[in-house]
């Protein structure tokens, strides 16, 4: 069973440690989206994709956030 609220808190902690690192920001974006925190998801997603990363998982997350964020 997935605990998305716990995952979001862990992702927030990782960002405080790893800062603007792409994968830390992607994890924050994804977990924020799963928790309905769309403003956080959009901002973290912008940070994760700022260099045009081609990683399919990051791009999948970005597409999901773009399609579902209000």
CHARMM-style PDB file with segment names, atoms N, HN, CA, C and O in Angstrom:
ATOM      1  N   UNK     1       0.837  -1.183   0.000  1.00  0.00      PROA
ATOM      2  CA  UNK     1       0.000   0.000   0.000  1.00  0.00      PROA
ATOM      3  C   UNK     1       0.880   1.243   0.000  1.00  0.00      PROA
ATOM      4  O   UNK     1       1.859   1.323   0.742  1.00  0.00      PROA
ATOM      5  N   UNK     2       0.529   2.190  -0.820  1.00  0.00      PROA
ATOM      6  HN  UNK     2      -0.266   2.125  -1.423  1.00  0.00      PROA
ATOM      7  CA  UNK     2       1.312   3.415  -0.945  1.00  0.00      PROA
ATOM      8  C   UNK     2       0.757   4.490  -0.016  1.00  0.00      PROA
ATOM      9  O   UNK     2      -0.455   4.689   0.072  1.00  0.00      PROA
ATOM     10  N   UNK     3       1.642   5.161   0.657  1.00  0.00      PROA
ATOM     11  HN  UNK     3       2.626   4.999   0.586  1.00  0.00      PROA
ATOM     12  CA  UNK     3       1.270   6.253   1.552  1.00  0.00      PROA
ATOM     13  C   UNK     3       1.757   7.553   0.932  1.00  0.00      PROA
ATOM     14  O   UNK     3       2.875   7.999   1.195  1.00  0.00      PROA
ATOM     15  N   UNK     4       0.910   8.157   0.107  1.00  0.00      PROA
ATOM     16  HN  UNK     4       0.002   7.796  -0.106  1.00  0.00      PROA
ATOM     17  CA  UNK     4       1.355   9.315  -0.663  1.00  0.00      PROA
ATOM     18  C   UNK     4       1.673  10.520   0.205  1.00  0.00      PROA
ATOM     19  O   UNK     4       2.551  11.311  -0.141  1.00  0.00      PROA
ATOM     20  N   UNK     5       0.982  10.677   1.324  1.00  0.00      PROA
ATOM     21  HN  UNK     5       0.269  10.034   1.606  1.00  0.00      PROA
ATOM     22  CA  UNK     5       1.298  11.801   2.210  1.00  0.00      PROA
ATOM     23  C   UNK     5       2.699  11.635   2.800  1.00  0.00      PROA
ATOM     24  O   UNK     5       3.449  12.605   2.914  1.00  0.00      PROA
ATOM     25  N   UNK     6       3.047  10.407   3.174  1.00  0.00      PROA
ATOM     26  HN  UNK     6       2.438   9.619   3.082  1.00  0.00      PROA
ATOM     27  CA  UNK     6       4.395  10.145   3.689  1.00  0.00      PROA
ATOM     28  C   UNK     6       5.435  10.373   2.596  1.00  0.00      PROA
ATOM     29  O   UNK     6       6.488  10.961   2.846  1.00  0.00      PROA
ATOM     30  N   UNK     7       5.138   9.909   1.390  1.00  0.00      PROA
ATOM     31  HN  UNK     7       4.283   9.431   1.187  1.00  0.00      PROA
ATOM     32  CA  UNK     7       6.067  10.094   0.273  1.00  0.00      PROA
ATOM     33  C   UNK     7       6.307  11.573   0.004  1.00  0.00      PROA
ATOM     34  O   UNK     7       7.433  11.977  -0.286  1.00  0.00      PROA
ATOM     35  N   UNK     8       5.260  12.378   0.099  1.00  0.00      PROA
ATOM     36  HN  UNK     8       4.345  12.050   0.335  1.00  0.00      PROA
ATOM     37  CA  UNK     8       5.389  13.818  -0.114  1.00  0.00      PROA
ATOM     38  C   UNK     8       6.300  14.440   0.950  1.00  0.00      PROA
ATOM     39  O   UNK     8       7.163  15.255   0.624  1.00  0.00      PROA
ATOM     40  N   UNK     9       6.114  14.064   2.201  1.00  0.00      PROA
ATOM     41  HN  UNK     9       5.413  13.401   2.465  1.00  0.00      PROA
ATOM     42  CA  UNK     9       6.961  14.603   3.269  1.00  0.00      PROA
ATOM     43  C   UNK     9       8.426  14.194   3.067  1.00  0.00      PROA
ATOM     44  O   UNK     9       9.332  14.996   3.295  1.00  0.00      PROA
ATOM     45  N   UNK    10       8.651  12.970   2.649  1.00  0.00      PROA
ATOM     46  HN  UNK    10       7.916  12.319   2.464  1.00  0.00      PROA
ATOM     47  CA  UNK    10      10.018  12.510   2.387  1.00  0.00      PROA
ATOM     48  C   UNK    10      10.627  13.298   1.227  1.00  0.00      PROA
ATOM     49  O   UNK    10      11.793  13.691   1.284  1.00  0.00      PROA
ATOM     50  N   UNK    11       9.842  13.527   0.181  1.00  0.00      PROA
ATOM     51  HN  UNK    11       8.895  13.208   0.134  1.00  0.00      PROA
ATOM     52  CA  UNK    11      10.325  14.297  -0.970  1.00  0.00      PROA
ATOM     53  C   UNK    11      10.671  15.722  -0.560  1.00  0.00      PROA
ATOM     54  O   UNK    11      11.658  16.281  -1.038  1.00  0.00      PROA
ATOM     55  N   UNK    12       9.871  16.312   0.317  1.00  0.00      PROA
ATOM     56  HN  UNK    12       9.069  15.858   0.705  1.00  0.00      PROA
ATOM     57  CA  UNK    12      10.179  17.662   0.806  1.00  0.00      PROA
ATOM     58  C   UNK    12      11.513  17.678   1.541  1.00  0.00      PROA
ATOM     59  O   UNK    12      12.318  18.592   1.361  1.00  0.00      PROA
ATOM     60  N   UNK    13      11.741  16.676   2.358  1.00  0.00      PROA
ATOM     61  HN  UNK    13      11.087  15.933   2.504  1.00  0.00      PROA
ATOM     62  CA  UNK    13      13.021  16.589   3.081  1.00  0.00      PROA
ATOM     63  C   UNK    13      14.181  16.423   2.110  1.00  0.00      PROA
ATOM     64  O   UNK    13      15.235  17.034   2.291  1.00  0.00      PROA
ATOM     65  N   UNK    14      13.995  15.604   1.087  1.00  0.00      PROA
ATOM     66  HN  UNK    14      13.139  15.107   0.941  1.00  0.00      PROA
ATOM     67  CA  UNK    14      15.056  15.394   0.098  1.00  0.00      PROA
ATOM     68  C   UNK    14      15.417  16.692  -0.616  1.00  0.00      PROA
ATOM     69  O   UNK    14      16.591  16.942  -0.892  1.00  0.00      PROA
ATOM     70  N   UNK    15      14.425  17.514  -0.915  1.00  0.00      PROA
ATOM     71  HN  UNK    15      13.472  17.311  -0.691  1.00  0.00      PROA
ATOM     72  CA  UNK    15      14.694  18.793  -1.576  1.00  0.00      PROA
ATOM     73  C   UNK    15      15.480  19.709  -0.645  1.00  0.00      PROA
ATOM     74  O   UNK    15      16.332  20.470  -1.105  1.00  0.00      PROA
ATOM     75  N   UNK    16      15.209  19.647   0.654  1.00  0.00      PROA
ATOM     76  HN  UNK    16      14.518  19.029   1.028  1.00  0.00      PROA
ATOM     77  CA  UNK    16      15.995  20.490   1.565  1.00  0.00      PROA
ATOM     78  C   UNK    16      17.453  20.036   1.600  1.00  0.00      PROA
ATOM     79  O   UNK    16      18.350  20.850   1.822  1.00  0.00      PROA
ATOM     80  N   UNK    17      17.693  18.741   1.383  1.00  0.00      PROA
ATOM     81  HN  UNK    17      16.964  18.080   1.204  1.00  0.00      PROA
ATOM     82  CA  UNK    17      19.063  18.211   1.379  1.00  0.00      PROA
ATOM     83  C   UNK    17      19.717  18.385   0.012  1.00  0.00      PROA
ATOM     84  O   UNK    17      20.861  18.832  -0.073  1.00  0.00      PROA
ATOM     85  N   UNK    18      19.000  18.036  -1.064  1.00  0.00      PROA
ATOM     86  HN  UNK    18      18.070  17.674  -0.995  1.00  0.00      PROA
ATOM     87  CA  UNK    18      19.565  18.001  -2.410  1.00  0.00      PROA
ATOM     88  C   UNK    18      19.261  19.235  -3.239  1.00  0.00      PROA
ATOM     89  O   UNK    18      19.793  19.391  -4.338  1.00  0.00      PROA
ATOM     90  N   UNK    19      18.415  20.111  -2.727  1.00  0.00      PROA
ATOM     91  HN  UNK    19      17.983  19.985  -1.834  1.00  0.00      PROA
ATOM     92  CA  UNK    19      18.144  21.376  -3.408  1.00  0.00      PROA
ATOM     93  C   UNK    19      17.475  21.212  -4.758  1.00  0.00      PROA
ATOM     94  O   UNK    19      16.483  20.496  -4.890  1.00  0.00      PROA
ATOM     95  N   UNK    20      18.015  21.868  -5.740  1.00  0.00      PROA
ATOM     96  HN  UNK    20      18.821  22.450  -5.634  1.00  0.00      PROA
ATOM     97  CA  UNK    20      17.405  21.911  -7.072  1.00  0.00      PROA
ATOM     98  C   UNK    20      17.831  20.757  -7.972  1.00  0.00      PROA
ATOM     99  O   UNK    20      17.665  20.837  -9.189  1.00  0.00      PROA
ATOM    100  N   UNK    21      18.369  19.705  -7.408  1.00  0.00      PROA
ATOM    101  HN  UNK    21      18.504  19.640  -6.420  1.00  0.00      PROA
ATOM    102  CA  UNK    21      18.749  18.531  -8.184  1.00  0.00      PROA
ATOM    103  C   UNK    21      17.512  18.006  -8.914  1.00  0.00      PROA
ATOM    104  O   UNK    21      16.427  17.931  -8.336  1.00  0.00      PROA
ATOM    105  N   UNK    22      17.679  17.651 -10.166  1.00  0.00      PROA
ATOM    106  HN  UNK    22      18.559  17.712 -10.636  1.00  0.00      PROA
ATOM    107  CA  UNK    22      16.559  17.297 -11.050  1.00  0.00      PROA
ATOM    108  C   UNK    22      15.678  16.203 -10.459  1.00  0.00      PROA
ATOM    109  O   UNK    22      14.456  16.351 -10.423  1.00  0.00      PROA
ATOM    110  N   UNK    23      16.268  15.120 -10.002  1.00  0.00      PROA
ATOM    111  HN  UNK    23      17.261  15.000 -10.031  1.00  0.00      PROA
ATOM    112  CA  UNK    23      15.460  13.994  -9.537  1.00  0.00      PROA
ATOM    113  C   UNK    23      14.785  14.271  -8.198  1.00  0.00      PROA
ATOM    114  O   UNK    23      13.702  13.749  -7.934  1.00  0.00      PROA
ATOM    115  N   UNK    24      15.401  15.072  -7.363  1.00  0.00      PROA
ATOM    116  HN  UNK    24      16.281  15.496  -7.578  1.00  0.00      PROA
ATOM    117  CA  UNK    24      14.735  15.478  -6.125  1.00  0.00      PROA
ATOM    118  C   UNK    24      13.508  16.327  -6.453  1.00  0.00      PROA
ATOM    119  O   UNK    24      12.445  16.152  -5.858  1.00  0.00      PROA
ATOM    120  N   UNK    25      13.665  17.240  -7.399  1.00  0.00      PROA
ATOM    121  HN  UNK    25      14.529  17.382  -7.883  1.00  0.00      PROA
ATOM    122  CA  UNK    25      12.540  18.092  -7.795  1.00  0.00      PROA
ATOM    123  C   UNK    25      11.449  17.272  -8.487  1.00  0.00      PROA
ATOM    124  O   UNK    25      10.262  17.521  -8.277  1.00  0.00      PROA
ATOM    125  N   UNK    26      11.841  16.302  -9.308  1.00  0.00      PROA
ATOM    126  HN  UNK    26      12.806  16.099  -9.479  1.00  0.00      PROA
ATOM    127  CA  UNK    26      10.851  15.451  -9.972  1.00  0.00      PROA
ATOM    128  C   UNK    26      10.056  14.650  -8.946  1.00  0.00      PROA
ATOM    129  O   UNK    26       8.835  14.539  -9.052  1.00  0.00      PROA
ATOM    130  N   UNK    27      10.742  14.097  -7.960  1.00  0.00      PROA
ATOM    131  HN  UNK    27      11.734  14.187  -7.874  1.00  0.00      PROA
ATOM    132  CA  UNK    27      10.051  13.328  -6.927  1.00  0.00      PROA
ATOM    133  C   UNK    27       9.088  14.217  -6.155  1.00  0.00      PROA
ATOM    134  O   UNK    27       7.967  13.808  -5.855  1.00  0.00      PROA
ATOM    135  N   UNK    28       9.520  15.428  -5.835  1.00  0.00      PROA
ATOM    136  HN  UNK    28      10.431  15.760  -6.080  1.00  0.00      PROA
ATOM    137  CA  UNK    28       8.624  16.364  -5.158  1.00  0.00      PROA
ATOM    138  C   UNK    28       7.425  16.688  -6.045  1.00  0.00      PROA
ATOM    139  O   UNK    28       6.289  16.704  -5.570  1.00  0.00      PROA
ATOM    140  N   UNK    29       7.667  16.944  -7.317  1.00  0.00      PROA
ATOM    141  HN  UNK    29       8.589  16.931  -7.703  1.00  0.00      PROA
ATOM    142  CA  UNK    29       6.575  17.268  -8.241  1.00  0.00      PROA
ATOM    143  C   UNK    29       5.564  16.130  -8.309  1.00  0.00      PROA
ATOM    144  O   UNK    29       4.358  16.363  -8.232  1.00  0.00      PROA
ATOM    145  N   UNK    30       6.048  14.910  -8.451  1.00  0.00      PROA
ATOM    146  HN  UNK    30       7.028  14.721  -8.513  1.00  0.00      PROA
ATOM    147  CA  UNK    30       5.163  13.748  -8.596  1.00  0.00      PROA
ATOM    148  C   UNK    30       4.357  13.510  -7.326  1.00  0.00      PROA
ATOM    149  O   UNK    30       3.146  13.302  -7.389  1.00  0.00      PROA
ATOM    150  N   UNK    31       5.020  13.539  -6.173  1.00  0.00      PROA
ATOM    151  HN  UNK    31       6.004  13.708  -6.121  1.00  0.00      PROA
ATOM    152  CA  UNK    31       4.295  13.285  -4.932  1.00  0.00      PROA
ATOM    153  C   UNK    31       3.343  14.423  -4.604  1.00  0.00      PROA
ATOM    154  O   UNK    31       2.277  14.194  -4.033  1.00  0.00      PROA
ATOM    155  N   UNK    32       3.718  15.648  -4.960  1.00  0.00      PROA
ATOM    156  HN  UNK    32       4.584  15.834  -5.424  1.00  0.00      PROA
ATOM    157  CA  UNK    32       2.797  16.775  -4.757  1.00  0.00      PROA
ATOM    158  C   UNK    32       1.553  16.586  -5.616  1.00  0.00      PROA
ATOM    159  O   UNK    32       0.437  16.814  -5.150  1.00  0.00      PROA
ATOM    160  N   UNK    33       1.736  16.174  -6.858  1.00  0.00      PROA
ATOM    161  HN  UNK    33       2.642  15.989  -7.237  1.00  0.00      PROA
ATOM    162  CA  UNK    33       0.599  15.937  -7.751  1.00  0.00      PROA
ATOM    163  C   UNK    33      -0.311  14.857  -7.180  1.00  0.00      PROA
ATOM    164  O   UNK    33      -1.533  15.004  -7.183  1.00  0.00      PROA
ATOM    165  N   UNK    34       0.275  13.785  -6.698  1.00  0.00      PROA
ATOM    166  HN  UNK    34       1.268  13.665  -6.696  1.00  0.00      PROA
ATOM    167  CA  UNK    34      -0.526  12.694  -6.136  1.00  0.00      PROA
ATOM    168  C   UNK    34      -1.298  13.127  -4.899  1.00  0.00      PROA
ATOM    169  O   UNK    34      -2.307  12.519  -4.542  1.00  0.00      PROA
ATOM    170  N   UNK    35      -0.817  14.185  -4.245  1.00  0.00      PROA
ATOM    171  HN  UNK    35       0.002  14.680  -4.535  1.00  0.00      PROA
ATOM    172  CA  UNK    35      -1.487  14.720  -3.061  1.00  0.00      PROA
ATOM    173  C   UNK    35      -2.386  15.910  -3.402  1.00  0.00      PROA
ATOM    174  O   UNK    35      -2.953  16.533  -2.505  1.00  0.00      PROA
ATOM    175  N   UNK    36      -2.518  16.229  -4.691  1.00  0.00      PROA
ATOM    176  HN  UNK    36      -2.057  15.723  -5.420  1.00  0.00      PROA
ATOM    177  CA  UNK    36      -3.379  17.336  -5.097  1.00  0.00      PROA
ATOM    178  C   UNK    36      -2.798  18.711  -4.819  1.00  0.00      PROA
ATOM    179  O   UNK    36      -3.535  19.696  -4.800  1.00  0.00      PROA
ATOM    180  N   UNK    37      -1.507  18.797  -4.606  1.00  0.00      PROA
ATOM    181  HN  UNK    37      -0.908  17.997  -4.622  1.00  0.00      PROA
ATOM    182  CA  UNK    37      -0.833  20.081  -4.336  1.00  0.00      PROA
ATOM    183  C   UNK    37      -0.270  20.587  -5.666  1.00  0.00      PROA
ATOM    184  O   UNK    37       0.933  20.523  -5.916  1.00  0.00      PROA
ATOM    185  N   UNK    38      -1.171  21.090  -6.510  1.00  0.00      PROA
ATOM    186  HN  UNK    38      -2.149  21.142  -6.307  1.00  0.00      PROA
ATOM    187  CA  UNK    38      -0.816  21.405  -7.891  1.00  0.00      PROA
ATOM    188  C   UNK    38       0.156  22.571  -8.031  1.00  0.00      PROA
ATOM    189  O   UNK    38       0.992  22.561  -8.935  1.00  0.00      PROA
ATOM    190  N   UNK    39       0.069  23.560  -7.171  1.00  0.00      PROA
ATOM    191  HN  UNK    39      -0.610  23.568  -6.437  1.00  0.00      PROA
ATOM    192  CA  UNK    39       1.026  24.678  -7.263  1.00  0.00      PROA
ATOM    193  C   UNK    39       2.443  24.195  -6.990  1.00  0.00      PROA
ATOM    194  O   UNK    39       3.377  24.566  -7.701  1.00  0.00      PROA
ATOM    195  N   UNK    40       2.604  23.374  -5.968  1.00  0.00      PROA
ATOM    196  HN  UNK    40       1.846  23.072  -5.391  1.00  0.00      PROA
ATOM    197  CA  UNK    40       3.919  22.801  -5.658  1.00  0.00      PROA
ATOM    198  C   UNK    40       4.369  21.911  -6.811  1.00  0.00      PROA
ATOM    199  O   UNK    40       5.527  21.960  -7.228  1.00  0.00      PROA
ATOM    200  N   UNK    41       3.441  21.094  -7.326  1.00  0.00      PROA
ATOM    201  HN  UNK    41       2.501  21.055  -6.988  1.00  0.00      PROA
ATOM    202  CA  UNK    41       3.772  20.176  -8.422  1.00  0.00      PROA
ATOM    203  C   UNK    41       4.260  20.937  -9.647  1.00  0.00      PROA
ATOM    204  O   UNK    41       5.256  20.555 -10.260  1.00  0.00      PROA
ATOM    205  N   UNK    42       3.563  22.014 -10.009  1.00  0.00      PROA
ATOM    206  HN  UNK    42       2.754  22.325  -9.512  1.00  0.00      PROA
ATOM    207  CA  UNK    42       3.968  22.791 -11.190  1.00  0.00      PROA
ATOM    208  C   UNK    42       5.339  23.424 -10.996  1.00  0.00      PROA
ATOM    209  O   UNK    42       6.174  23.397 -11.900  1.00  0.00      PROA
ATOM    210  N   UNK    43       5.569  23.988  -9.826  1.00  0.00      PROA
ATOM    211  HN  UNK    43       4.890  24.009  -9.092  1.00  0.00      PROA
ATOM    212  CA  UNK    43       6.857  24.643  -9.582  1.00  0.00      PROA
ATOM    213  C   UNK    43       7.998  23.624  -9.586  1.00  0.00      PROA
ATOM    214  O   UNK    43       9.019  23.836 -10.240  1.00  0.00      PROA
ATOM    215  N   UNK    44       7.827  22.530  -8.864  1.00  0.00      PROA
ATOM    216  HN  UNK    44       6.998  22.357  -8.333  1.00  0.00      PROA
ATOM    217  CA  UNK    44       8.878  21.512  -8.811  1.00  0.00      PROA
ATOM    218  C   UNK    44       9.098  20.892 -10.191  1.00  0.00      PROA
ATOM    219  O   UNK    44      10.229  20.577 -10.560  1.00  0.00      PROA
ATOM    220  N   UNK    45       8.026  20.719 -10.943  1.00  0.00      PROA
ATOM    221  HN  UNK    45       7.107  20.975 -10.644  1.00  0.00      PROA
ATOM    222  CA  UNK    45       8.146  20.176 -12.289  1.00  0.00      PROA
ATOM    223  C   UNK    45       8.964  21.116 -13.186  1.00  0.00      PROA
ATOM    224  O   UNK    45       9.793  20.663 -13.976  1.00  0.00      PROA
ATOM    225  N   UNK    46       8.728  22.402 -13.059  1.00  0.00      PROA
ATOM    226  HN  UNK    46       8.055  22.770 -12.417  1.00  0.00      PROA
ATOM    227  CA  UNK    46       9.498  23.377 -13.839  1.00  0.00      PROA
ATOM    228  C   UNK    46      10.985  23.276 -13.495  1.00  0.00      PROA
ATOM    229  O   UNK    46      11.843  23.381 -14.371  1.00  0.00      PROA
ATOM    230  N   UNK    47      11.277  23.072 -12.211  1.00  0.00      PROA
ATOM    231  HN  UNK    47      10.579  22.987 -11.500  1.00  0.00      PROA
ATOM    232  CA  UNK    47      12.675  22.925 -11.798  1.00  0.00      PROA
ATOM    233  C   UNK    47      13.272  21.628 -12.336  1.00  0.00      PROA
ATOM    234  O   UNK    47      14.434  21.603 -12.741  1.00  0.00      PROA
ATOM    235  N   UNK    48      12.489  20.558 -12.344  1.00  0.00      PROA
ATOM    236  HN  UNK    48      11.545  20.579 -12.015  1.00  0.00      PROA
ATOM    237  CA  UNK    48      12.988  19.255 -12.786  1.00  0.00      PROA
ATOM    238  C   UNK    48      13.234  19.211 -14.294  1.00  0.00      PROA
ATOM    239  O   UNK    48      14.094  18.465 -14.761  1.00  0.00      PROA
ATOM    240  N   UNK    49      12.496  19.992 -15.040  1.00  0.00      PROA
ATOM    241  HN  UNK    49      11.797  20.598 -14.660  1.00  0.00      PROA
ATOM    242  CA  UNK    49      12.597  19.926 -16.503  1.00  0.00      PROA
ATOM    243  C   UNK    49      13.313  21.128 -17.106  1.00  0.00      PROA
ATOM    244  O   UNK    49      13.322  21.294 -18.325  1.00  0.00      PROA
ATOM    245  N   UNK    50      13.897  21.944 -16.290  1.00  0.00      PROA
ATOM    246  HN  UNK    50      13.890  21.809 -15.299  1.00  0.00      PROA
ATOM    247  CA  UNK    50      14.464  23.207 -16.764  1.00  0.00      PROA
ATOM    248  C   UNK    50      15.598  23.042 -17.770  1.00  0.00      PROA
ATOM    249  O   UNK    50      15.872  23.967 -18.535  1.00  0.00      PROA
ATOM    250  N   UNK    51      16.260  21.893 -17.789  1.00  0.00      PROA
ATOM    251  HN  UNK    51      16.038  21.142 -17.167  1.00  0.00      PROA
ATOM    252  CA  UNK    51      17.367  21.687 -18.723  1.00  0.00      PROA
ATOM    253  C   UNK    51      16.991  20.782 -19.889  1.00  0.00      PROA
ATOM    254  O   UNK    51      17.864  20.321 -20.624  1.00  0.00      PROA
ATOM    255  N   UNK    52      15.696  20.525 -20.061  1.00  0.00      PROA
ATOM    256  HN  UNK    52      14.987  20.899 -19.463  1.00  0.00      PROA
ATOM    257  CA  UNK    52      15.246  19.696 -21.168  1.00  0.00      PROA
ATOM    258  C   UNK    52      15.587  18.222 -21.004  1.00  0.00      PROA
ATOM    259  O   UNK    52      15.898  17.544 -21.983  1.00  0.00      PROA
ATOM    260  N   UNK    53      15.533  17.730 -19.793  1.00  0.00      PROA
ATOM    261  HN  UNK    53      15.281  18.281 -18.997  1.00  0.00      PROA
ATOM    262  CA  UNK    53      15.874  16.330 -19.511  1.00  0.00      PROA
ATOM    263  C   UNK    53      15.056  15.385 -20.388  1.00  0.00      PROA
ATOM    264  O   UNK    53      13.877  15.625 -20.647  1.00  0.00      PROA
ATOM    265  N   UNK    54      15.685  14.331 -20.830  1.00  0.00      PROA
ATOM    266  HN  UNK    54      16.643  14.136 -20.619  1.00  0.00      PROA
ATOM    267  CA  UNK    54      15.029  13.367 -21.718  1.00  0.00      PROA
ATOM    268  C   UNK    54      14.632  12.073 -21.001  1.00  0.00      PROA
ATOM    269  O   UNK    54      14.136  11.147 -21.643  1.00  0.00      PROA
ATOM    270  N   UNK    55      14.837  11.995 -19.708  1.00  0.00      PROA
ATOM    271  HN  UNK    55      15.240  12.747 -19.187  1.00  0.00      PROA
ATOM    272  CA  UNK    55      14.474  10.800 -18.946  1.00  0.00      PROA
ATOM    273  C   UNK    55      12.969  10.561 -19.102  1.00  0.00      PROA
ATOM    274  O   UNK    55      12.167  11.434 -18.770  1.00  0.00      PROA
ATOM    275  N   UNK    56      12.585   9.388 -19.603  1.00  0.00      PROA
ATOM    276  HN  UNK    56      13.236   8.679 -19.872  1.00  0.00      PROA
ATOM    277  CA  UNK    56      11.161   9.130 -19.872  1.00  0.00      PROA
ATOM    278  C   UNK    56      10.277   9.248 -18.636  1.00  0.00      PROA
ATOM    279  O   UNK    56       9.134   9.693 -18.744  1.00  0.00      PROA
ATOM    280  N   UNK    57      10.772   8.865 -17.478  1.00  0.00      PROA
ATOM    281  HN  UNK    57      11.700   8.504 -17.391  1.00  0.00      PROA
ATOM    282  CA  UNK    57       9.956   8.934 -16.266  1.00  0.00      PROA
ATOM    283  C   UNK    57       9.696  10.388 -15.884  1.00  0.00      PROA
ATOM    284  O   UNK    57       8.570  10.744 -15.535  1.00  0.00      PROA
ATOM    285  N   UNK    58      10.708  11.216 -15.946  1.00  0.00      PROA
ATOM    286  HN  UNK    58      11.623  10.927 -16.230  1.00  0.00      PROA
ATOM    287  CA  UNK    58      10.537  12.636 -15.625  1.00  0.00      PROA
ATOM    288  C   UNK    58       9.578  13.274 -16.628  1.00  0.00      PROA
ATOM    289  O   UNK    58       8.718  14.067 -16.245  1.00  0.00      PROA
ATOM    290  N   UNK    59       9.721  12.935 -17.893  1.00  0.00      PROA
ATOM    291  HN  UNK    59      10.419  12.291 -18.204  1.00  0.00      PROA
ATOM    292  CA  UNK    59       8.831  13.488 -18.921  1.00  0.00      PROA
ATOM    293  C   UNK    59       7.396  13.000 -18.741  1.00  0.00      PROA
ATOM    294  O   UNK    59       6.450  13.747 -18.989  1.00  0.00      PROA
ATOM    295  N   UNK    60       7.233  11.752 -18.311  1.00  0.00      PROA
ATOM    296  HN  UNK    60       8.001  11.145 -18.110  1.00  0.00      PROA
ATOM    297  CA  UNK    60       5.895  11.221 -18.034  1.00  0.00      PROA
ATOM    298  C   UNK    60       5.241  11.986 -16.888  1.00  0.00      PROA
ATOM    299  O   UNK    60       4.067  12.349 -16.961  1.00  0.00      PROA
ATOM    300  N   UNK    61       6.006  12.225 -15.835  1.00  0.00      PROA
ATOM    301  HN  UNK    61       6.960  11.930 -15.775  1.00  0.00      PROA
ATOM    302  CA  UNK    61       5.484  12.997 -14.716  1.00  0.00      PROA
ATOM    303  C   UNK    61       5.101  14.412 -15.161  1.00  0.00      PROA
ATOM    304  O   UNK    61       4.052  14.930 -14.779  1.00  0.00      PROA
ATOM    305  N   UNK    62       5.961  15.025 -15.968  1.00  0.00      PROA
ATOM    306  HN  UNK    62       6.813  14.604 -16.278  1.00  0.00      PROA
ATOM    307  CA  UNK    62       5.695  16.375 -16.442  1.00  0.00      PROA
ATOM    308  C   UNK    62       4.411  16.418 -17.280  1.00  0.00      PROA
ATOM    309  O   UNK    62       3.615  17.349 -17.153  1.00  0.00      PROA
ATOM    310  N   UNK    63       4.214  15.425 -18.122  1.00  0.00      PROA
ATOM    311  HN  UNK    63       4.860  14.668 -18.226  1.00  0.00      PROA
ATOM    312  CA  UNK    63       3.002  15.383 -18.938  1.00  0.00      PROA
ATOM    313  C   UNK    63       1.757  15.206 -18.078  1.00  0.00      PROA
ATOM    314  O   UNK    63       0.730  15.837 -18.329  1.00  0.00      PROA
ATOM    315  N   UNK    64       1.843  14.361 -17.080  1.00  0.00      PROA
ATOM    316  HN  UNK    64       2.677  13.848 -16.875  1.00  0.00      PROA
ATOM    317  CA  UNK    64       0.712  14.152 -16.175  1.00  0.00      PROA
ATOM    318  C   UNK    64       0.351  15.436 -15.458  1.00  0.00      PROA
ATOM    319  O   UNK    64      -0.820  15.805 -15.374  1.00  0.00      PROA
ATOM    320  N   UNK    65       1.368  16.118 -14.938  1.00  0.00      PROA
ATOM    321  HN  UNK    65       2.319  15.818 -15.006  1.00  0.00      PROA
ATOM    322  CA  UNK    65       1.129  17.363 -14.205  1.00  0.00      PROA
ATOM    323  C   UNK    65       0.543  18.417 -15.126  1.00  0.00      PROA
ATOM    324  O   UNK    65      -0.392  19.122 -14.747  1.00  0.00      PROA
ATOM    325  N   UNK    66       1.080  18.531 -16.329  1.00  0.00      PROA
ATOM    326  HN  UNK    66       1.839  17.958 -16.637  1.00  0.00      PROA
ATOM    327  CA  UNK    66       0.557  19.507 -17.294  1.00  0.00      PROA
ATOM    328  C   UNK    66      -0.892  19.215 -17.659  1.00  0.00      PROA
ATOM    329  O   UNK    66      -1.687  20.137 -17.839  1.00  0.00      PROA
ATOM    330  N   UNK    67      -1.236  17.935 -17.768  1.00  0.00      PROA
ATOM    331  HN  UNK    67      -0.590  17.187 -17.621  1.00  0.00      PROA
ATOM    332  CA  UNK    67      -2.594  17.557 -18.177  1.00  0.00      PROA
ATOM    333  C   UNK    67      -3.615  17.681 -17.046  1.00  0.00      PROA
ATOM    334  O   UNK    67      -4.803  17.873 -17.307  1.00  0.00      PROA
ATOM    335  N   UNK    68      -3.169  17.574 -15.808  1.00  0.00      PROA
ATOM    336  HN  UNK    68      -2.204  17.418 -15.596  1.00  0.00      PROA
ATOM    337  CA  UNK    68      -4.116  17.519 -14.699  1.00  0.00      PROA
ATOM    338  C   UNK    68      -4.099  18.734 -13.789  1.00  0.00      PROA
ATOM    339  O   UNK    68      -5.036  18.930 -13.014  1.00  0.00      PROA
ATOM    340  N   UNK    69      -3.088  19.533 -13.861  1.00  0.00      PROA
ATOM    341  HN  UNK    69      -2.328  19.374 -14.490  1.00  0.00      PROA
ATOM    342  CA  UNK    69      -3.023  20.695 -12.974  1.00  0.00      PROA
ATOM    343  C   UNK    69      -4.058  21.725 -13.396  1.00  0.00      PROA
ATOM    344  O   UNK    69      -4.161  22.069 -14.574  1.00  0.00      PROA
ATOM    345  N   UNK    70      -4.816  22.209 -12.437  1.00  0.00      PROA
ATOM    346  HN  UNK    70      -4.732  21.930 -11.480  1.00  0.00      PROA
ATOM    347  CA  UNK    70      -5.833  23.232 -12.758  1.00  0.00      PROA
ATOM    348  C   UNK    70      -5.221  24.542 -13.241  1.00  0.00      PROA
ATOM    349  OT1 UNK    70      -5.948  25.488 -13.545  1.00  0.00      PROA
TER     350      UNK     70
END
